[in-house]
Amino acid sequence: MYEAREQGRQGDRETKGQGEEKRMMEKIIKLIARLLRVFPNRSIDEAINMSKKLFDKAEHSIKIVSGSLDHSFYESFLIVDALKRASDRGVEVEIVCGPDVDGETSQLFDLADAGKIKLYQLDRRPSVHFIVVDGKHVRIEEYHTPFQPERRAYIMFDTISLGKRLNVEFAKMRDKLESGKNRTD
């Protein structure tokens, strides 16, 4: 009995130690993220606000790869307005999405119909979802299932090598579509 009680105390000390270690690691990760200019978004509000900042920085191009054009993000006034204003500044806005578009998303199609953005639809859901602004500012999502409400993404500023790689991936998808397959006009 004494042994079991002592093991319980040892377990409590390990749990407390692990909690302190976890908090310390979280602080270190936040510090590294700030130093590397990597910012996580853990909620739809953070995603919208940080993406709006990306779109507002755009001078030349915005390239977006999305699975379903989820309305909680793409119907947000801040997102639609930021994309429209970017287009009005002469920024080329291109979006590639999968075949299963959220039925509540319509404003992007209105922008495409008005010639403000180019919208392409793949015959399959892209496995990686990202935004690249001017080839150097990136928002990339962790893998998630379609319409999964909780997802995490990371925004990185001035990451030219990753921006170039993602631009190549975007171009492959777009070029396949421009060759006549699955383009929305």
N, C-alpha and C positions, 0 to 999 in steps of 0.2 A: 504494500500500500504506500509506504514511504517512497519507494522507487517510482511509482506511477505519479505521485504528486510532484516529485522532483522533475520528472520528464515533462509534466504539464507546465511547470515554471520555465523549464528550458525552452519549450515551444513558444511560450509567451514572449520570452526575451528575443527569440529568433523572429517572431512576427513583428515585434516593435522595431527590431533592427532592420528587418526587410522594409517596413514602412518608411523608416528614416532614409534608407538607401534609395528607395523608389523616389521620394521627394527630392533627394539630392540629384539623382539622375535626371529628373524632370527639369530641375534648375539648370543643370549642365546642358541639356538638350536645347532649352530655350536660349541660353547664352550662345551656344554654337550656331543655332538658327539665325540669331541676330547678326552674329559676326559674318556668317556666310550669306546673309540676306535671303534666308529661306523662311517663309511664314506659313504655318499650317492653317487651314480653315477647317473647323470642326462643326460648323453649322451652316445652314443655308444663308443666314444673314451675313456671316463672315464671308462666305463664298461670293455673294452678290456685291458686298462692299469692296472686297479686294479685287474682284474682276472688273468692277467699274473703274477702279484706280488704274488697272492695266489698260483698259480701253481708252481712258482719258490721256494716257501717256503715248498712245499710238501716233506715229507720224507717217508710216508707210503702209503697214499691213497688220491685219488681225486674221489669224487662221484658227478655226475652232473645229475640233473633232468631238462629236457628242454621240452618245448611243441613241437617245430617244427624244432629245430636245425637251427635257422635263419642264413642265409649265411652272413649277415652283421657282425655277431659275430664269428660264427664257421668256416668261411672261411678266417678270418684274419690271416695273416702270424704269428703275435705275439701269437695268441691263439694256432694255430696248432703246431707251433714250441715249445711253452712252454709245451704242452701236450706230444709231442714226446720226448723232453728232460727229462721230468719227468719219462716217461716210461723207457727211457734208464738208468735212475738212479735207477730203480727197484721199482718205485712207481706204485701201482696198480691203473689204470685209468678205471673207469666204468661210462657209460652214459646210462640213461634211457630217452627215448623220446616218444612222441605221434605218432600216425599213419600218420599224415600229415606232412611229412618232407619237408622242403624247397628244391625244385628241384635244386637249385644252390649250395647246400651243398654236396660236394663229398669227401673232404679230410679226414673227420672223418671216412667215410666208407673205404677209402684206409688204414688208420691206423688200423682199425679193421681187414681188410683182411690180413694185415701184422702181426697181433698178438700183436700190440702195445697197443691196448685198447680193452675193452669189450663194445659192443654196443647192447642195448636191445630196442625193440620197443613195446610199449603198444598198445592195441587195442582202447584206448581212450586217450584223451589229459590230461596229469596231470594238476591238478588245481593249484598246487604250484610248482614254479620253483626255484631251488636253487643249490648251489655248496657247498660242505663240503670238506675241506682239513684237513686231519689228525684228523678228529673228533672234531676240535676246531676252525677252521677259516671258516667263513660262508659268502656266498653272497646269499641274498634272494631277489627275485623280488616281487614288488607289483603285485596284480592281474591285468591282462590285457587280451585283446582279441587276438586271433591268428593274427600274423603278424602286430600287432599294432606298428607303428614306434616309438612312444614316450612311454618309460616305465621307471620307476624308480626302483632302487635296492639299497640295503644297504649292506655294507661289514662290518663284525664284526670280530675282531681278538680275540683270546683267550676266546671264549665263549663256554666253554665245555658243559654246560647243553643244550644249543640250538643245538650244534653240535651232541650231543648224540641223541636228539629227532629226528633230521633230518636224522641221520644215520639209525634209526629204520624205519622211513618212506621209505627211500631208499631201505632198505633190504626187506621190505614187497613187494614193486613193483618188485624188482629183483627176489625174491624167487618165486613169482607168475609166472614170465616169465621162470625161470629156470626149473619149474615143467613141462615145455613143451609147454606153450602157448606163441606165438608171439615172439619167440627168433630169432634174426638175427644172422646167422653164416657166 
